[in-house]
Amino acid sequence: MGSWRRYRTGVRAAAPLAVAVGAFGISYGVLAREAGMGWLAPLVMSATTFAGSAQFAVASVLGAGGGVAAACVAAILLNARYAPIGMSVAGTLHGGFLKRLAEAQLVVDESWALSNRGGGRFDRSTLIGAGSLLYLAWVAGTTAGVAGGNLIGDPNNLGLDAAFPALFLALLWGQLRSRRAVVAALCGAAIALAVTPFAKPGIPLIAACVACLTGWEGRPRQSRSELAAEEAG
Amino acid sequence: MTAAWAAVGVVGAVTVAIKSAGTMLLRGGELPPRAATMIELLAPVMLAALVVTNAFGGDHRLLLDPRAAGLAAATLPIALRAPILVTVVVAAAAAALVRALA
């Protein structure tokens, strides 16, 4: 029961995002049908790929007659950020091969960010709880989108596209505990902005990882007491 | 139809592989301290990059649209340490308002 309570923490934390994710699931379902993907393929894609921006990319490329190869390349480039993200949570996931394989699929930007406790630590229960809720919202939204068409209109009219940067800023704020983190974050943002005009979406996020090199000369992992001292100071 | 299924299969398989690569490859192995430090910095770096790409990113260009108003509005609840729900709702409302007025 204790662990259920902890999963519930993640579910609660992700609840406001689940509304936005569900609405974007609906618009993905609608767009994918309009792009000629049928109704079952978008649904299977939401259940197996579970990565919004990559799935939107596939639907829009196919819908524009861009071809399978272009669609796949765009989606894979968008998802490449999950390689470093997956490395950061590697120490958090335990258990057998299939369990870790399944849990790793629940890692999306939002669940990863919500479970981040700073200093390279992640809360597994929050990751699983938040990831599961967002997964259900995404698949349910896609189902509604391919089945019912677009009843809510463009989710952007509700400002839902602004929910994501706001969430990430709120979570970033809690991370800026050391000068090193602030410098790295500013470098990462600058690199991402600088690369955006010259690259496909997704590449800026990968390029930003170069900013982690600002930690090259830094001390190794901070202990809890050091973090507490910094916060107190 | 076949094009859609091909994309679903390829993207799905590659995404599953990418997402699980970290936990499969790094299992049990302690990272060298320098790598651990850089992985620690990945959180603020990736979050900052997600903020700016979600707020200003377009296809091969930067955009200044109502998302920026939402982000600007979000700084107030964040500074006041409001719950995330409040922050997200304030940002969405501000963006929707600017979009409706534009």
Chai-1 contact restraints between the chains, C-beta under 6 A:
chainA,res_idxA,chainB,res_idxB,connection_type,confidence,min_distance_angstrom,max_distance_angstrom,comment,restraint_id
A,P16,B,L85,contact,1.0,0.0,6.0,A-B,restraint_1
A,P16,B,V88,contact,1.0,0.0,6.0,A-B,restraint_2
A,M37,B,A4,contact,1.0,0.0,6.0,A-B,restraint_3
A,G38,B,M1,contact,1.0,0.0,6.0,A-B,restraint_4
A,A41,B,A4,contact,1.0,0.0,6.0,A-B,restraint_5
A,A41,B,W5,contact,1.0,0.0,6.0,A-B,restraint_6
A,A41,B,V8,contact,1.0,0.0,6.0,A-B,restraint_7
A,V44,B,V8,contact,1.0,0.0,6.0,A-B,restraint_8
A,M45,B,V8,contact,1.0,0.0,6.0,A-B,restraint_9
A,T48,B,G12,contact,1.0,0.0,6.0,A-B,restraint_10
A,T49,B,V11,contact,1.0,0.0,6.0,A-B,restraint_11
A,T49,B,G12,contact,1.0,0.0,6.0,A-B,restraint_12
A,T49,B,T15,contact,1.0,0.0,6.0,A-B,restraint_13
A,A51,B,T15,contact,1.0,0.0,6.0,A-B,restraint_14
A,V58,B,A7,contact,1.0,0.0,6.0,A-B,restraint_15
A,L62,B,A3,contact,1.0,0.0,6.0,A-B,restraint_16
A,V68,B,A3,contact,1.0,0.0,6.0,A-B,restraint_17
A,V68,B,A6,contact,1.0,0.0,6.0,A-B,restraint_18
A,V68,B,A7,contact,1.0,0.0,6.0,A-B,restraint_19
A,A71,B,A7,contact,1.0,0.0,6.0,A-B,restraint_20
A,C72,B,A7,contact,1.0,0.0,6.0,A-B,restraint_21
A,C72,B,V10,contact,1.0,0.0,6.0,A-B,restraint_22
A,C72,B,V11,contact,1.0,0.0,6.0,A-B,restraint_23
A,A75,B,V11,contact,1.0,0.0,6.0,A-B,restraint_24
A,I76,B,V14,contact,1.0,0.0,6.0,A-B,restraint_25
A,N79,B,T15,contact,1.0,0.0,6.0,A-B,restraint_26
A,N79,B,I18,contact,1.0,0.0,6.0,A-B,restraint_27
A,Y82,B,I18,contact,1.0,0.0,6.0,A-B,restraint_28
A,Y82,B,K19,contact,1.0,0.0,6.0,A-B,restraint_29
A,A83,B,I18,contact,1.0,0.0,6.0,A-B,restraint_30
A,A83,B,A21,contact,1.0,0.0,6.0,A-B,restraint_31
A,P84,B,L42,contact,1.0,0.0,6.0,A-B,restraint_32
A,G86,B,K19,contact,1.0,0.0,6.0,A-B,restraint_33
A,G86,B,A21,contact,1.0,0.0,6.0,A-B,restraint_34
A,G86,B,G22,contact,1.0,0.0,6.0,A-B,restraint_35
A,M87,B,G22,contact,1.0,0.0,6.0,A-B,restraint_36
A,S88,B,I39,contact,1.0,0.0,6.0,A-B,restraint_37
A,S88,B,L42,contact,1.0,0.0,6.0,A-B,restraint_38
A,A90,B,G22,contact,1.0,0.0,6.0,A-B,restraint_39
A,A90,B,T23,contact,1.0,0.0,6.0,A-B,restraint_40
A,A90,B,L26,contact,1.0,0.0,6.0,A-B,restraint_41
A,L93,B,T23,contact,1.0,0.0,6.0,A-B,restraint_42
A,R100,B,T23,contact,1.0,0.0,6.0,A-B,restraint_43
A,L101,B,S20,contact,1.0,0.0,6.0,A-B,restraint_44
A,A104,B,K19,contact,1.0,0.0,6.0,A-B,restraint_45
A,A104,B,S20,contact,1.0,0.0,6.0,A-B,restraint_46
A,A104,B,T23,contact,1.0,0.0,6.0,A-B,restraint_47
A,Q105,B,K19,contact,1.0,0.0,6.0,A-B,restraint_48
A,V107,B,K19,contact,1.0,0.0,6.0,A-B,restraint_49
A,D109,B,L50,contact,1.0,0.0,6.0,A-B,restraint_50
A,N116,B,A43,contact,1.0,0.0,6.0,A-B,restraint_51
A,G120,B,I39,contact,1.0,0.0,6.0,A-B,restraint_52
A,G120,B,E40,contact,1.0,0.0,6.0,A-B,restraint_53
A,L158,B,A96,contact,1.0,0.0,6.0,A-B,restraint_54
A,G159,B,G70,contact,1.0,0.0,6.0,A-B,restraint_55
A,G159,B,A92,contact,1.0,0.0,6.0,A-B,restraint_56
A,G159,B,A95,contact,1.0,0.0,6.0,A-B,restraint_57
A,G159,B,A96,contact,1.0,0.0,6.0,A-B,restraint_58
A,L160,B,A92,contact,1.0,0.0,6.0,A-B,restraint_59
A,D161,B,R67,contact,1.0,0.0,6.0,A-B,restraint_60
A,A162,B,R67,contact,1.0,0.0,6.0,A-B,restraint_61
A,A162,B,G70,contact,1.0,0.0,6.0,A-B,restraint_62
A,A162,B,A91,contact,1.0,0.0,6.0,A-B,restraint_63
A,A162,B,A92,contact,1.0,0.0,6.0,A-B,restraint_64
A,A162,B,A95,contact,1.0,0.0,6.0,A-B,restraint_65
A,A163,B,V88,contact,1.0,0.0,6.0,A-B,restraint_66
A,A163,B,A91,contact,1.0,0.0,6.0,A-B,restraint_67
A,A163,B,A92,contact,1.0,0.0,6.0,A-B,restraint_68
A,F164,B,N54,contact,1.0,0.0,6.0,A-B,restraint_69
A,P165,B,V51,contact,1.0,0.0,6.0,A-B,restraint_70
A,P165,B,N54,contact,1.0,0.0,6.0,A-B,restraint_71
A,P165,B,A55,contact,1.0,0.0,6.0,A-B,restraint_72
A,P165,B,L71,contact,1.0,0.0,6.0,A-B,restraint_73
A,A166,B,A74,contact,1.0,0.0,6.0,A-B,restraint_74
A,A166,B,T87,contact,1.0,0.0,6.0,A-B,restraint_75
A,A166,B,V88,contact,1.0,0.0,6.0,A-B,restraint_76
A,A166,B,A91,contact,1.0,0.0,6.0,A-B,restraint_77
A,L167,B,V88,contact,1.0,0.0,6.0,A-B,restraint_78
A,F168,B,L47,contact,1.0,0.0,6.0,A-B,restraint_79
A,F168,B,L50,contact,1.0,0.0,6.0,A-B,restraint_80
A,F168,B,V51,contact,1.0,0.0,6.0,A-B,restraint_81
A,L169,B,V51,contact,1.0,0.0,6.0,A-B,restraint_82
A,L169,B,A74,contact,1.0,0.0,6.0,A-B,restraint_83
A,A170,B,I78,contact,1.0,0.0,6.0,A-B,restraint_84
A,A170,B,I84,contact,1.0,0.0,6.0,A-B,restraint_85
A,A170,B,T87,contact,1.0,0.0,6.0,A-B,restraint_86
A,L171,B,L47,contact,1.0,0.0,6.0,A-B,restraint_87
A,L172,B,L47,contact,1.0,0.0,6.0,A-B,restraint_88
A,L172,B,A48,contact,1.0,0.0,6.0,A-B,restraint_89
A,W173,B,I78,contact,1.0,0.0,6.0,A-B,restraint_90
A,Q175,B,A43,contact,1.0,0.0,6.0,A-B,restraint_91
A,Q175,B,P44,contact,1.0,0.0,6.0,A-B,restraint_92
A,A181,B,P44,contact,1.0,0.0,6.0,A-B,restraint_93
A,A184,B,L41,contact,1.0,0.0,6.0,A-B,restraint_94
A,A184,B,P44,contact,1.0,0.0,6.0,A-B,restraint_95
A,A184,B,V45,contact,1.0,0.0,6.0,A-B,restraint_96
A,A185,B,P44,contact,1.0,0.0,6.0,A-B,restraint_97
A,A185,B,A48,contact,1.0,0.0,6.0,A-B,restraint_98
A,G188,B,V45,contact,1.0,0.0,6.0,A-B,restraint_99
A,G188,B,A48,contact,1.0,0.0,6.0,A-B,restraint_100
A,G188,B,A49,contact,1.0,0.0,6.0,A-B,restraint_101
A,A189,B,A48,contact,1.0,0.0,6.0,A-B,restraint_102
A,A189,B,V52,contact,1.0,0.0,6.0,A-B,restraint_103
A,A192,B,A49,contact,1.0,0.0,6.0,A-B,restraint_104
A,A192,B,V52,contact,1.0,0.0,6.0,A-B,restraint_105
A,A192,B,T53,contact,1.0,0.0,6.0,A-B,restraint_106
A,L193,B,V52,contact,1.0,0.0,6.0,A-B,restraint_107
A,T196,B,G57,contact,1.0,0.0,6.0,A-B,restraint_108
A,T196,B,L62,contact,1.0,0.0,6.0,A-B,restraint_109
A,P197,B,R61,contact,1.0,0.0,6.0,A-B,restraint_110
A,P204,B,T53,contact,1.0,0.0,6.0,A-B,restraint_111
A,L205,B,A49,contact,1.0,0.0,6.0,A-B,restraint_112
A,A208,B,V45,contact,1.0,0.0,6.0,A-B,restraint_113
A,A208,B,A49,contact,1.0,0.0,6.0,A-B,restraint_114
A,A211,B,V45,contact,1.0,0.0,6.0,A-B,restraint_115
A,C212,B,M38,contact,1.0,0.0,6.0,A-B,restraint_116
A,C212,B,L41,contact,1.0,0.0,6.0,A-B,restraint_117
A,C212,B,L42,contact,1.0,0.0,6.0,A-B,restraint_118
A,C212,B,V45,contact,1.0,0.0,6.0,A-B,restraint_119
A,G215,B,T37,contact,1.0,0.0,6.0,A-B,restraint_120
A,G215,B,M38,contact,1.0,0.0,6.0,A-B,restraint_121
A,G215,B,L41,contact,1.0,0.0,6.0,A-B,restraint_122
A,G218,B,T37,contact,1.0,0.0,6.0,A-B,restraint_123
A,P220,B,P33,contact,1.0,0.0,6.0,A-B,restraint_124
A,P220,B,T37,contact,1.0,0.0,6.0,A-B,restraint_125
A,R221,B,A36,contact,1.0,0.0,6.0,A-B,restraint_126
